[in-house]
Amino acid sequence: MHFTISYVSVSLFIGLLYRYWALKGNLWFFHSARGIAIIATGNLLYPIPVTIALIISVSSTEQTHYYIKTKYPAYYDMFVNNCCHAISEPLKMIIYASVATLQMIIVAMGSIIVIYKINCLMTEKKANFTKKTYDLHRQLIYSLWVQAFLPTCFLFIPAIIGVLMIINAWGNLRGNY
């Protein structure tokens, strides 16, 4: 789920940056081969930190089954038959969740900053546009805000809450009584 949220967030962030630089009248970077290569490379490299954290945190299947059988024997059958991951050690899960959360927060904060800058730039440029052009730009900006807000509301916030629940053990997620 982190990868889906991240790629949605990164694509919206790039769209917001494009809109900001379009309003400034300086799109050479986005239309150059170098710019396209940098954006593509960034998209390919973005999941590497969390992937490394996930690979480090995943134990072998045998180790995981042994860990669950010895630490939580009541949950062993459920874990063996229904498990979708193999992160068994709480510290490793916290590290993975922290890296994933940090990546999502960085992209979200970058998007908020760009949205603020776009709003300021639209206010400055209002005198340069006709009313119809300004209204169309504003409508486009509002639609970008909605596109950025909806994934944040329905994907990002629940994912962050879930990750924080894992990190802080809210709701007894580790099975400790």
WONORPE-V720086 format. One record per pair of residues at least 24 apart in sequence whose ideal C-beta (glycine too) atoms are under 10 Angstrom apart, sorted by the first residue. I is the first residue (numbers start at 0). J is the second residue. Records with the same first field share a line. If there is no record, write none. Layout:
BEGIN
I->J, J
END
This chain:
BEGIN
0->99, 154, 157, 158, 161, 162
1->46, 49, 50, 53, 95, 96, 98, 99, 100, 102, 103, 154, 158, 162
2->45, 46, 49, 50, 53, 99
3->150, 154, 158
4->99, 102, 103, 106, 107, 150, 151, 154, 155, 157, 158, 159
5->42, 45, 46, 49, 99, 102, 103, 106, 155, 158
6->42, 45, 46, 106
7->106, 146, 147, 149, 150, 151, 154, 155
8->45, 102, 103, 105, 106, 107, 109, 110, 147, 150, 151, 154, 155
9->38, 41, 42, 45, 46, 102, 106, 109, 110
10->42, 146, 150
11->106, 107, 110, 113, 114, 143, 144, 146, 147, 148, 149, 150, 151
12->105, 106, 107, 109, 110, 112, 113, 114, 147
13->38, 41, 42, 110, 113
14->110, 113, 143, 146, 147
15->109, 110, 111, 112, 113, 114, 116, 117, 140, 143, 144, 146, 147
16->109, 110, 113, 116, 117
17->113, 143
18->113, 114, 117, 120, 121, 136, 139, 140, 143
19->112, 113, 114, 116, 117, 119, 120, 121, 140
20->113, 120
21->117, 136, 139
22->116, 117, 120, 121, 123, 124, 136, 140
23->116, 117, 120, 124
24->124
45->102, 106
46->99, 102
48->98, 99, 101, 102
49->95, 96, 97, 98, 99, 100, 101, 102, 103
50->95, 98
51->95, 98
52->91, 92, 94, 95, 96, 97, 98, 99, 101, 102
53->84, 86, 91, 94, 95, 98, 99
54->95
55->91, 94, 95, 98
56->84, 85, 86, 87, 88, 90, 91, 92, 93, 94, 95, 96, 98
57->84, 85, 86, 87, 88, 91, 95
58->85, 86, 87, 88, 91
59->85, 87
60->85
62->87, 88
63->87, 88
67->174
70->173, 174, 175
71->173, 174, 175
73->174
74->174
78->174
86->165
89->165, 166, 168, 172, 173, 175
92->162, 165, 166, 172, 173
93->162, 165, 166, 167, 168
94->166
95->162, 165
96->158, 159, 161, 162, 163, 164, 165, 166
97->162, 163, 165, 166
98->162
99->158, 159, 162
100->158, 159, 161, 162, 163, 165, 166
103->151, 154, 155, 158, 159, 162
104->155, 159
106->155
107->147, 150, 151, 155, 156, 159
110->143, 144, 147, 148, 151
111->147, 151
113->143, 147
114->140, 143, 144, 147, 148
117->143, 144
118->144
END
